[in-house]
């Protein structure tokens, strides 16, 4: 296993991290614990979860991902071996079952969210506590255009200010319940504003960014990659296989039984534009270089200098084994050139 630095935190994270969005819904408790064991044995030290998981979110399963991880940490007695990352839920439609719908990112709600996560995770501190998405209107979850100018959106002054949110998180960090802060689904403006506020008030800065990054969505490269490089805020890349589309199992309109897209057809983020055309081209490139599409997709991300960890999420332990086996794959300069030509023809079909 290779480890990379989060410079502002002084942490070394495994280049492959374990995403747990499926734990407690698509992934059974038994298989979730098996995945945690497998990842730990392979040297994975970054485990990423969220208070709203599993996905799709619903009242009957909310928090189950954290509870499974907490059970594993307590049973295996390995808390000090891993970096536990979780996230506080922000306002969003359909999430009223979480904390009674008290989701504004203010001091009271964040404190309640953190206490809930600490209890479910059976720990006394969170190593990396992340804002799951901004409270303000912005581009995330597949939206291409900035919605802040849309008169149908809530006025900006109805959102909790970023300053208030970061102040609340800094207080919890000073209390020892949070070691480091991170952002997720954030924009260049949000990331730079967070760093500016930390400098202004002498607060510990955010140390990482968790945004989507894959061969169908390279939006990160447009503005955030430079910030990641110059400000030493590496990316924790989520959705590296685009809901499984970049494994090839859905090509040609295939829909394997019990697969994520068969069970949850509303997950259509990676079914748009020229996605299928790009997937076919990447699959052909992979075949000509003796690789699988999964190997090509994960190796590309690992070879980006601004990426600290690629968060792989698997439905089964067997899928996780396949992902871990890609660690010995390195793409040649020629393969990267050909890959980038495919991207240039139809860039970012699924932001």
N, C-alpha and C positions, 0 to 999 in steps of 0.2 A: 504493500500500500504506500502511495505517495502522500505526503502531507504538505500543505501550503499555509502560508501565514495570513492571519488577519492582523496586519501591522499595528493598528490602533488599539487592539485588544491584547496583544502579546500571546495570542492563541495559535496553535497549529491544528488545522482541520484536515481530515482525510479528503482526498480529491474526489472520492465518491462518498456522498452522504446518504442517509436513509430517510426518505420521505414517507410519512405514515398516513397520508390522506385516506387511504382505503381501509385502515385498521378499524374493525368493528362494524363494517358494512359489507363491502365487497370481499374483504379478507377476514376470515374467521379468526377468533381468538387464538386457536391452536396454531394456525399458520402464521399469525402475527408474531407470536412468541418464537416460533421457529425462524422467522426472518430476522428477528433481533439477535438471536443466537448466531445465525449464519453471518450476519454483518459484523458482529463483534469479533468473531473468530477470524474474519478476513481483515481486521484492522480498521474497520469503519468506526470513527469516534464521534461523528456528528449525527445526531438523531433530531429530525425536525418534525414538529407537530403544531397543533393550534387548538385553542379552546373550542372552536366551532366544528372541528373534525369529529367523525368522518364526513366525507362528501359523497353524495349529496346530503346537505345538512337537514336534519329533522329532529324533532323533540325527543323521540324515543332513543336516539343513539348519541346525541350531543355529549361530547366529553369522553366518549368511549376510547378514542385513540390515546388520549393522555392516560386514562385509567389502565390500559393495557401496558403502556410503557412503564407506568409507576409500579405495576405488579411485577414486571420483569426486573426493574432496577432493584426492588426490594428483595425479590427471590434470588437473584443472581449475585447480589451484594457487589455491584460493579459501578455504583454511582460515580466514584471518582475517576473511572476509566473513560467516561463519555462526556461530551458536550451536549447538554440538553437545550434545544431551542424550541420556543413556542411563541404564540402570537395572541395579541388581544384583538378581539373582534370589533370592527367599527360599524356604524349604521349601514344597513343595506336591507332592501326589500326581502321579506320572507324569513327574517331572523329574529322575530319577536319572541321566540321560545328561549333565546339565550339571555340569561339574567333579567328576565321580565321585560326585555326590549330596551333596557337601560344601556345603550351602546355608544352614546356620545363619549368622545375621548377626553373626558375631564377627570379630575383627581379621584372623585368618589367612585366612578364606574371602573376606572383602570385598577384601582386598589381592589375592588371586588373581583374583577376578572383575574387578577394575579393570585389572590388568595384561593380562588377556585382551581386554578391551574396547579398551584403548589400542592394542594390537597390531593388532586387526582394523580399527580406525578409522584406523590409520596417523597417529596424532597423539601429542603428548606431554602433552596435558591434556584433561580433560573440562570443558566450560563449566558444565554442570548435571548432577550425578550424583544419581540418585534411588533411593530404596528402592522396589522395584517394588510390594510389598505388605508389610504387617506380618508378622512371624514369629508373633506371638501370635494366638490365636483371636479373630476379629472378624467384622463384617459386611462382606463385599466379594463381588464377582463375582456379584451377583444374590441374595444371601442377605438376607432381610428381618429376621430376628430375631437378636439377639445370642447367639452360641453359647457364650460363656464360662461360662454357667450350666449347660450340658449336661454331665452327668456322663460322657458318652462322649468328650468332648474331652480332649486332653492337659492335665495340670495346668499352671497358668501358670508355675510355677518351672522347667519344662523348656524354656521359650523363652529365648533370649538377651535380656537386659534391654535396654530402649531406651537406657539410659545407656551400656551397653557398646558398643552399635552406633554411637551418635553419637560416642562417644569415638574409635572406630576411624576413622570417616569424617573427624573433625576432624584426626587425625594425618595422613591422606592429603592433606587440604586444606592443612595447614601445609607439607607436602612439595612443594606446587605441582602435584600431579597432578590435583587437583580445584579448580575455581574457586569453585563454589557448590553447595550441597546442596538437594535437594528431596525431597518425599514423594509417594507415589502410592497410590491406593486406601486412603486413610487416613481415620480418624474424627475427630470433634471432640476426643475425649480424647487421641488420639495426637498430633494437631497441637499442642494446647495443652501437652501434656507435653513435647514436643520443644522448644518455645519456652522453657518453664520451665527445663529442664535447661541450655539454652544460656545463659540469663541467670545461672543458679546458678554455672556453671563458667567463664563468660567465653568461651564458644565462639561462633563465627559461627553465626547462626541459619539455619534453613531459609528459603529465599526464595520457594518456590512449592509449589503443591499440584496434582497431576495426578489428577483423578477423573473418572468418567463424568458427562456432563451433556447431556441432550437432551430433546426434548418428551415422551418416554415415561418419563424418569427425571430428575426435578428434586429428588431427595433432597438434593443439595448445598445447596439453598436453606434447608433446615430448621434446620441448625445451623452448617454450615461457612461459609455466606455471610457471617454476621456476623463470624466470626473473620477471614475474608479481608479484610473491610472495615476492622475495627478494628485488626487487627495487620499490615495491609499485606502479606498473603500472597495474591497473586492466583492465580486458577485457570487451569490449562492444561486446557481441556475436551477430554476424549477421547470417542470414540464419538459424535460430534455427530449423525450420521445413523443411529445405532442399527443397525449392521451393514447399512446400505443400506435398512432398512425405511422410513426417512423420505425416501427418494427417490421412493417410490410404485411402484417396479418390481415389488414383491411383492404389491401389492394384489389382492384377489380370488383369493387362493391361487395367483397366478402364481409360477413358479419358472424364471426365465430360465436357459438353458444356460450353464454355466461361471461362473455367479454364485457368490458366496461361500456362500450358503445351499444352493445345489444341490450344490456340491462338499463342503461340510462341514455336514451336517444337524445335527450335535451343537451347533452354535451357535444355541441356542434361547432365549437370554436375552430377546429382544424378541418372542417369540411368545406371551406369557403374558397372562392376565387380559383386560382390555378393550383390549389394544394395538391390535387391528385396528379396533375401533370408534373409538378415538381417531385413528388414522391416517386413516380415512375422513373424519372431521370436520375434521382439519387440512387434508387435501387439498381439501375443499370450500371451506374458508376461503381457501386459497391461490388457487383458481380465481376466486373472487369478487373478489379483489383484484388479479388479473392477474399472479399469481406462480406459480412452480412450487413444489411441496412442498419441494424442496431449498432454494430461495431463502428460503422462509418459515422453515425449520428453522435454517439457518445465520445468517440475519439476526437471529433472536431471540437466539441466543447472543452474537453480536457486540455487541448492544445492552445487555448486562448489564455494569454497572460493575465487578463483581468478577471478570470474565473478562479475562485478559491476552491469551490466544491460544486460538483454536479449532483443534484438531489434526485436519486433514482427512486421511484415508487413502483412497487410490484404487487400484483394481486396474489401471487403465490411464491413460495420459497424457490421453486424451480426457475421462475422468471428472474428472481433476484440473483440466483447463481449465474444465469446467462449474462446479466448486466455486470456482475463482478468479473466475469471472465474476459471482459473487454479491456481490462486494465493493461494488458500487454500489447495493445494495438496502437501503433503510431502511424499517422497519415504522412505520406511523402509530400514533398513540395509540389510535385506534379499533380498528385491527387487533390491537394488543396486548391490548386489553380483551376482544375476542372470543376471542382465543387463550387467555387466562387463564380464560375461562368454560368452554371445552372442558376445560381441565386440571382445573378445580374439580369437574366432574361425575365424572371418573374419574381421580383424581390418582395419578401414579406407578405405572402398571400393571407396569412392568418395572424395578425398582430394581437 
